[in-house]
Amino acid sequence: MGDIFLDGNNLTLDEFIKVSRYKYKVRIKTEAMVNVKMSQELVMQYVKESRIIYGITTGFGKFSDTIIDGDGAEKLQKNLIFSHACGVGSPLREEIVRGIMMLRANALVKGYSGVRPVVINTLLEMLNKKVHPIIPEKGSLGASGDLAPLAHMALVMLGEGEAIYEGQKMSGEEAMGKAGISTIDLTYKEGLALINGTQVMTSIGAFALYDAINIIKTADIAAALSMEALNGIIDVFYKELHEIRPHRGQINTARNLLSILGGSKMITRQGELRVQDAYSLRCIPQVHGASRDCFDYVKEKVEIEFNSATDNPLIFPHEGSVISGGNFHGEPMALAFDFLSIGIAELANISERRLERLVNPALSNGLPAFLTENGGVNSGFMIVQYAAASLVSENKILAHPSSVDSITSSANQEDHVSMGTIGARKAMEILDNTRKVLGMEILSACQAIDLRGNTGLGDGTKIAYEIIRSRIPKLDVDRIMYRDINTCEDIIKSNILIVTLEEKLGKSLN
């Protein structure tokens, strides 16, 4: 397991996941520290010259007109962390916190923030030795950066706040001591540089994105199983149809479905049983494909943000200038994560419609009502569809864009905010709901295949079906269904469906 090297410019989504989820070690490229030292020297020069620079020799927000001299300018940085640590709610998952620390270190190492190398090195030590600050999930407006949650990260660097170390919750001071990491005292600009950025929303959203990229492959598998359960028409996936409307996601989805369904004896051709399928089957490439294109767009924006300087003011050592701008504003991420939410929610929307066709005898092409052979005594999959409909409805509420809202702050100095962190959190909730809906569709499709009579599944669906049936038997009489639903969700979370299918087919799902 090799180390991941940061230079502020080249961090990818895959590397982000390796460090934050799989705990790869992180190091800094040596040459990257040159700019860091130059910008910190320029800050110190301007302090000696008593220049008026926002956040260095002035207060913050509405207090930007308040000049602070001498010892007060250094005390200001510590006070900033203390006063801004106003996060509330449940703690963010440790992997998200790791992502936050790595992204903040990567932004600082670009060399435009004016911090000493020890600040960056402390963050990396915490990552590598697994000291994880407890960061509440709520409290950021996503415009002056993620001020409140990032302040909770910075507290632990000072030996304050709380952290998780070796699975135990303890004070920041104790965690740093047990890990053998020296706490730091902040000097000019450093407090502001640690908390004035978009790293919280970006870390949360990046996890939602990464998992969505896997979820959409699962959605293709679920759709393929439903196609066989309903004797769907395969003609709609032929490549020529999609090449004349060449959206990349649509083309890739159709290619996936053809691979997964290759050799199937349960699908039909146009005109054999019917002329057309309903949209939830016929338009899988167009709907899943649009979500794929959405995820590609968001990935591009996320990787730009990974490698951006997002605090304020920013130091340009080669020009000898300090500029107070707005790179902390989360709007580029806020819009992207609202789009991500919609793209994920649509996967659940169409999945639930396929599930409805499976359980509804008026739509299922001969399957018994609610996929049970003794209906009335048994309810079968009736309430599975209820639960899916509930989650889909919840997703529709959650998918309302956070970015269209704004509340002014800091006495109207900060009069437009992004709410991007709320948007990222909502995308994560929608993802969780969507995973559950897809699990319900997969369960129902496997039951329908058993009831229809398995005359020969496709190359990929056979693999998926066998994995499900190795853990979850056919439903002969009613049993406690949440256990099956939870088991199927665990299978999806493990990615075993995707990994095994790709391995045995000898090709990747796009």
N, C-alpha and C positions, 0 to 999 in steps of 0.2 A: 504494500500500500504506500504509494509515493506521496511526498509532500505536495501541497498546493502553494505556488508562489504568487504573491500579490505585487502588482506594480501600479495599481490605480487605473489601468487602461484595458486589461484583457480578461477580466473575470467572466466566465460563462455560467449559464444556468446549471449545467452538469457539475462544474467545479463547486458551485455554491452548495449544491445538494451533498456532494461528497464531504465537505467540511461540516455543514450544519447537521445533516441527518446521520452520516456515517462516520463522523468524527475523524476525518483525515487531519493531519497536522498542517499548520499554516506557517509559512515563512515569508519574509519580505525580500524582494530582489534588491541586492546591495545598491545598485545604481539609482534605485527609486528614492533613496534617502537624501540624495544631493539637493533636490528641490525643497524637501522638507526642511533641511537645515537652513537653506537660503531664505525661505519665507519667514522662519522663526527669527532669524537675525534681523530681517527688515522690520518685523514687529518691535523688537527691542530697540532698534535705532529710532523708530518713530516715537516710542514711549519716552526715550531720553530727550527727544526734541520737543516733547510736550504737544505733539500734534493732536488734534481733535479727530478721533476715529471711532465710529460707532462700535459699541460693545467692548472697546479696549480702554478708552478714556471717557466713555459716556455710559449712561444707563441703557436699559433695554426697552424696546417697544415705545410706549409713550414717554418713557424717561430718556429717550435718545437726545433730548435737549439738555439733560443734566450732566454737567462736566464733573468728572471724578479724577482727582489728583492723587499722587503719591501712593501710600500703602493701601488706600481705599480701592485702587484699581486692581490690585491682586486679590484683596478680600472679596471684591465684587464677583470674581469667578466662582469662588466657593459658595457664596450666598446665592448665586444663580442656580447652582445645582440643588441646594437645599430648598429654595423657594419654589422651584419648578417641579419638584417631585410630588406631583398631585395626581398621579394615576390611581384609578379605582377599578374594581371588578376582579375577575379571576386572573390568575397569572397566565401569561403566555406560555405555550409549550416550550420546553428546553431547546428543541431544535430550532424554533423560531428565534429564540433569544441568541442562540449561537449564530444564526444568520445575521441578526442585527449587529452583533459585535464585529463579525467579519466585514460586513458592508461598510460599517463606520470606519474600520481600519483601512479598508481599501480606498475610501473617499479621502481620508486624511493623508494617505501615502502619495496621493497625487501631488501634494506639495503646495497647495493653495490656501491652507488653513492656518498656518502660522503656529503650529504646535511643535513642541520638542519631540525628538524621536522616542523618548521614554514613554510618552502618552500612547503612542502606537504599539510599542513593544509590550506595554502592560496589557493592552487589549488582547494581543496575540498570546501572551502567557496565560491569560484567563481562558482563552479558547483551548489552547493545547493542554492545559492542566485541568480543564473541565470545571472551572468556577463559573456558574451560571447565575447571574443576577436575577432576582425575582422582579419581573416587570409586569405590572397590571395592564390588562388589555385595553382599557378605556381611558379617555382623557385627552386625546390628541385631536386638534382641528385640522391637522395635515397642511398647514400653510406656513407657519413660522418654523417649519420642520415639525418633527414629532417630539415636541419639547418635553411634555410630561413623561412619556415612557422612556425616552432617552436619558432623562435625568435620573431615573431609577437605575439604569445601567451604570451611569457615571458615579452614583453614590458608592457602589461597591469598590470602584477604583480608589476612592478616598478612604476606604475602610468603614464606610457607613452603609445604611440600608440592609438588605437581606439577600441571601444567595442560597443556591442549592450546591452542595459539594459532596461527592460520593454518596448521592441519594438522600442526603440529610439537609433539612432547612436549618440555617444558622445565620448569625449576623454577618454582614459583609466583612467586618474585621476578622472574625474567626475563620471564615472561609479562605480569605487571602492568606492568613497566617498558616493554616493547615496545609495549603497548597504551596507554601514557600514563595509567595509573590509579594514584593514590596508594594505598599500603597504609595500614592503620590500626592503631592501638594500642587495645586494648580497655579500657574502664573498667567500673565496677560494673554487674553484671547482663548485660552484652552477650555474653559468651561463652556463658552459659547460654541466653540468648534465641536465639542462632544455632543451637544444636544440640538444643534441647529441643522437638521437634515431630514431626509425622507426615508431613513433606513428601516423604520418600524413598518410602515405601510408596504415598503418594497419587499421586506423579508416575508411578511404574511402573504402578500400577493404572489410572490415567487413560488411559495409552497403550493398555493392553490393552483397556480399555473402548471407546475411540474406534475402534480397529481392529476390535473385535468387532461394533460397530454396522454397519460396512461388510461384514464377513465374512458376517453373516446375510443381507444382500442377495444376496451371491454364492451362499449356500446355497440361496436360493429359485431362482436361475437354474440351478444344478446340478440341483436337484430337478425343475425343469420339463423340462430336457433328458432326464433319466432317465424322466420320465413319457412323453415322446414315444417314446423308444427302446423302452419296454415297453408301448406302446399303453395307457397308464393311463386310468382312468375319471375324467373331469373333473367329474362331478356332485358329487364330494365337496368342491369349492371354492365351490359356489354360496352366495351371501351369506346366504340365509335360514337355512341350516343352522347358520351360525355366530352369527347374531344371537340365536338362542335359547339360546346359551351365550356370552354377550357378553364374553369376555376380549379386551381390545383387541389384544394381540399375535396371537391366533388370527384375529380378524377381518381384521387388516391382512395377515397372511400369505396367507390365502385370496384377498384382493383382489389381492395381488401376483401370485399364480399365475394367476389369471384374466387379468390384463393381459399377462403374459409369454406365455401360451399362446393368446391371442386369435387366432382365424383358423386355428388348427392343424388339419391334416387327419390328424395322426398319433395324436391322442388318441381315445378311444372314449367311448361313453355306457354307462350302466349296463345290463347285459344283452346288449349287442352281442357281445362276446367272452366275458365272464364277468360274474358278479353283483357280485363284490367284488375289490378289490386287497388285497395284503398291507398290513400296518400302515405299513411304511416309505414307501409311496405314499399310502395312504388317510389317514394321520394326520399328514401334513406340517404342516397348519395348527396342529394341537394341539401338536406337538413344537417346531417352529420358533417358534410363537407364544409358548410358555412361555418360551423363551430370550429372545425379544423383551421380554417383561414383566420378566424378570430384569434385562436390561440397563437398562430404564427405571428400575427400583428402584435399581440401583447408580449410575446417572447422578445421581439425586436426592441420594444420600448423598455422592457425590464432590464435587458442586458445593457442598454444605453445608460439607464439609471444606476446600475451596478457600478459603472465606471465614470461617474460624474462627481464633480465637486458641488456640494449642495448646501454649504453653510454660508454665513454672512457676518462680516464682510469677507471678501476673498482677497488674498495677497498675491500680487504678481511680481515676484522678485526680480525677474529680468527687466521689467519696465520700471521697477521701483515705485509701484503704485498699489494703493489699497482701494477697492471699489465696493461700496455697499449697494448690493443689488437684490435680486429676488430668486436666486437659484434654489432656495429652500421651499418654494411654493410647490405643493404636491399635485397641481392640476394635471401634468402629463401622466402621472400614475393614477390619479383619481379617475380620469376618463377611461384609461386602459382597463382598470379593474372593474369599473361599471360594465364595460363591454364584455370582459371576461365572465362576469356574473350572468349576463344574458346568454352568452355562448354555452355555458355549462347548463343553465336552466333549460335550454331548448333540448338538450339530450334527455333530460328527465321528462319533458313534455311529450316528446314523440314516443319514448319508451312506455310511458303509462298508456298511451293510445294503443300501442301494440298489445299490451297486457289486457286492456279492455276487450280487444278482439278475441283474445285467447279464451277469456272466461264467459263471454256473451254468446249464447247459442245462436242468436240471430246473425252473428258476424263470423263465427268460427269455422264455417265450412264443415259442419258435421260433428264437432266435438261436443261431449256432454256439458251441460250447464255447469259452470264454475269448476270444471275439470274434476268432477267426482262422479263415480259410477253409480252411486246410490244417493242421488240428490234428494233433499228433504230431511232424511235422517242425518246426512252429512252436508255441511256447507261448503266443503272443499276450499277453493281459493277465492270465495266470495269476498272475504274481508281483507285478503291480501290486496285486492284492487282498491278497496276503501282506503287502506293505509297509504298506498301509492298516490292516490288522488289527493289525500291530505298533504303529503310532502310536496307534490307538484304545486298545489295551491299556495303553500307556504313559500315556495321558491318564487312565485310570481310577486308576492309582497316584498320579499328580500331583494328581488332584482330591480326594484325601483331605484333609479340612480341616486347615489349619495352626492355626487358632484353638482347636482342642480341646486343644492342647498348651500347657504352661506350665512353665518352669523358673525357680526363684527366683534372684534376683541381689542384689548389694550386701548380703551378710550377712543375707538374708531381709527386709530393709527393703522391697525391691521383690519381693513374693511372688506376684504374678500378672502375667504378661506376655502380649501378644496374638499374637506371631509374625506380625503382619500383613504385614511386609515380605517374609517368605518366601511368604506367600499371594499377594502381588502378583506376585512373580517366577514363581511356579508358573502363575498365570493367563497370563502372557506365554508361557511354554513351551507350554502347552496351545493357545493361539492359534496359535502357529507350526505345531504338529502338525496342527491342524484345517485350516489353510489348505492344507497339503499334501494331506490326505485329500480335500478338496473339489476340488482340482486333479486328483487321480486319478479322481474320479467324473466330472468334466467331460470328461476325455480319453476315458474308457470310454464315456460316453453318446454322444459324437460318433462314435466308432467304431461303436457299435451302430446309430446312425441311418444311417450309410453302409451297413452290412450289411443292415439291415432294408429299406432303400430309402427315400430321402427323398421322400415324396409331398407334402410341404408343411408346413414348420415354422410355429410360431406367430410372432406379430409380434415378440416379444422373443427367443425362442429362435433365430430365424433370424439375428438380429443377433449373438448370442453365438456361435453355430456358425460364422459367417463370420469372426469375429475369431480364433477358435481355429484354423480351417483356413487362415487367412492366414499363420500361423506354424508350424503343425504339420500335416503331411499325414496322410492315412489310412494305417494300418498294413497294408500288403499282405503283407510277410514280416517276420520278426523283425528288430528292430534294437535298438540300445543305448537302453533305455527311460528311464534316468535323465535323459537330455537332454530328452526330451519332458516328463517330470514337472517338471523345473526350469523349462522354458520356460513351462509352464502356470501354475506358481506365480508366476513373474514377471509374467505377464499379470494374475493376480488381485491381486498387490501394487500394480500400477499403477492399479488401479480403473477401467481402460478399459472393462471389461465393463459396470460399473454406469453410468459417465458416458455412454457411447455409447447404451446401452439407454434410459436416462432421457431423453436428449436427443431421440432419434428417436421414442420413444413419446409424448413431450410430457407426461410425468407422472413424479413421483418414486415410487420404491419406498419403502414405509413401514418 
